[in-house]
Amino acid sequence: MANFNGFPDDFFSFFKELKENNRRDWFTANKPRYIESVVRPMSEYITAVGPLLDRISPHYRADPRPHNGSMFRIYRDTRFSKDKTPYKTHAACHFRHVAGRDAHAPGFYLHIETTGISMGGGIWRPPSRQLGLIREFIADNPAAWEKLKKSAAIRKMGGIQGDSLKRPPRGYAADARHIADLKRKSFYLMTEADSALALGPELVTESVKAFRQAARLNHFINDALELPF
């Protein structure tokens, strides 16, 4: 396994200062810090996770490239947001299914900021066709979905989450079995950890543990989308 010793202390110092100076001139002046304290160790983390992720499923990609890989860009999309600050104040990566091209594909996710760490898996805001297939698969396999939700791994992570419609989706009755889940627009599992975890090599083992727990949900989603797991 590739060597990952944790993020440096400056990882959190950088993001604390960025919160106070979220401007292009400050970021440009501190970009060498960003490369050294965020990008480089994140690439090392992704490389270290790769072979362990293969043991969960060979169909999820751990790509350590800073661009077009598993690492999310630091630049915010401000086109439709009232908040026009240009940079994210956290680091994150997404191990997508090989069939997916963006963050809306099934995957495993790690999010690190100064206040804590989130890690898990699932699918966030899939396009309407894929969302429809997932809902249809839940409706056609209610017992399997029930068993999944009641499994120890899922309950340990606090249950399946995801923002929801206010009303049942078209084609589903208000009293349909699992209607609360059928109304979801996302399906994911997350567990939380103290931010200090990021400073040591244990981040790899702990995050992979969370990915393994979330794998049952991803397996169900993959089946719904007719993707290999």
N, C-alpha and C positions, 0 to 999 in steps of 0.2 A: 504493500500500500504506500502511496506517495506520502511524503512527510508534510504534516500540518501541525504546527505548534501553537496555533491560536492567533487571533488578531492582536496587533500591538496596542499598547495603551493609547497611542495617538489616534487610533480608530475612533474612539469615543470623544477624544478631545477635538478631533476634526469636526465631527458632527455637532458637538455642542457649540463650537465657534461658528459653524455654518448657519445654525439656527438664528444666531445674532447678526449674521452678516450675509444674508441670502441674496447676494448680488453678483453679477457677472464679473465685476472688477476684482472682488475679493476671491472668487473661485479661481479666476485666471491666475492670480498671484499665488494661490495655494494649490494649484493643480498638481505640482510634483508631490505634495503631501498626500493628495487624494490617490495618486497612482501607487505610491509606496505603502500607504497605511490602509487602503481600502481595496483597490483593484488587485494588487499582487497577492495579498493573503486570501482574498475571496477566490481567486483562480486556484490557489493551492488547496483551499477547502474543497472546491468542486472536483479537482483532480483526485483528492483523497476519497471522496464519496463515491466516485465512479464505479470501482470494482465491487463495493458493498451494495450499491444500487442494483448492479447486475444480478446479485443473488436474490433480490426481491422480484425483479422482472428485468429481462434483457431488452425490453421494448421502451425503456425510458432513457433519455439521453442526458449525460453529464458532460457538458461542453465547456471547458475552462476559458475559452476565448473571451476577451473583454467586450467584443462587439459581435452581435449575432450568435452568442452562445447562451449559456444558462444564466449568466449574470444580467440583472436588470440595469438599464442605463440610469444614471443619476438625474438626467434631465426630465423635468416635468412637462407634461402636455397641458398647457394653460389655455388652449383655444376655447374651451367651454367652461372654464372655471373663473370664479370671482377672485380667487387667490392667484395672483400673477407672479409669485416668487418662482424663480426659474429652476430651483434644485430640490430634489427630495432630501429629507433629513434622516434617511435610513438607508441601509443596504439590504438587498434581497436577491435571491436566485430562485429559479423555477426549473425543475427537471421535467421537461415536457415529454409526452409520448412522441415517439418518432414520427407518427402520422400528423402531429400538430405543428403549426407554424407560429403560434403566438401564445400569449398567456391564457387564452380561452380554451386551450386544449387540456385534457386530463394531465395531471402532473403532481409532483411533490414540491413543497415550497418551504423556504426558510426566509425569515424576516428578522433583521436585527436593528434595533435602535437603542438609544441611551436608556430608555425606560424598561426594556425587556426584549425577549425573543419569542417569536411565534414560529411553530414548525408543524407541518402536517401534509395533507394532500386532498385531492378532489378536483373539482372543476369549477371555475369562476365565470359566470355570465356567458355560457356557451351560446352560439348563434341559435336562432329560433328552430332550425331543422334539428340540430343535435339535442336541444332542450326538449323538443317534442318526442324524440326517440327515447330519451331517459324517462320522461313521464310515462310514456306508453309501456316501457319495460317494467316500471314500478307497478303500474296498473295490471299488467299481465302476469306479474310474479309477486303477488302481495305477500305470500308466505315467506319467500326468500328475502324480501325487503324487511319484513318483520324480524326474521332471524338475524339479519345483518345488524339492524338497529339495536337488538338486544345482546349482541355479542360482547364479551368482556372487553375486547380491544376498543370497540366503538364507545362503550360506556365510560371507559377509562379516560377517553379524550373529551368527555363532556357531551357526546352526542353530535349528530349531524347538524351543521349550521348552514345558513344561506339566506339572503334576503328573499322576500316573498311578495307575491301579488296580494292585493287586498281581497280579490274575489277569485273564485275557482277559474282555472284556465278554460278556454273554450272546449266543449266536448266532455267536461267532467262535472258531475253533480256535486252540490255542496255537501252532501252526506257520503260521498265516495270514500272507500277505504283509503287511508293514508292521504286524505285530502290536504292536510297541513304540509306534507312533503311534496305533493303534486303541485302546490302553489309556489314552490321554491323556484327562484331564478338561478341559484347557485347551489352546489352541494359540496361541502368540504368539512374536514375535521382539522382542528388545531389544538395544540397543547402549548402551554406557556412555560418559560424558564427565565431565570434571572439573567440580566445582561452580562454578568460576570462570566457566565459559561463560555462566551465567545472568546475569552482571553486565553483559553487553554485547548489542548488537543481533544478533550472530552466532548467538544462540540460535535465532532464527527460521529462518535458512537451514540450520543444522545439524540441527535437529529435523525440518524438512520433508524434508531429505535422508534421514533415518531412516524417515520415514513413506513416502517414495517406495520405499525398499528393501523395506519391509514390505507394500507394496501388493499384491504378487503373492500373498502368503498370504491377505490379505483378499479378493482377487478369487476365489480358490478357495473360501473360506468362503462368500462371497456366492452363488456358483454352487450350492454345496451346499444353502443355505437358500432358493434361488430368489429372491434379492434382486438388484436392479440394481446394477451397478458402473459 
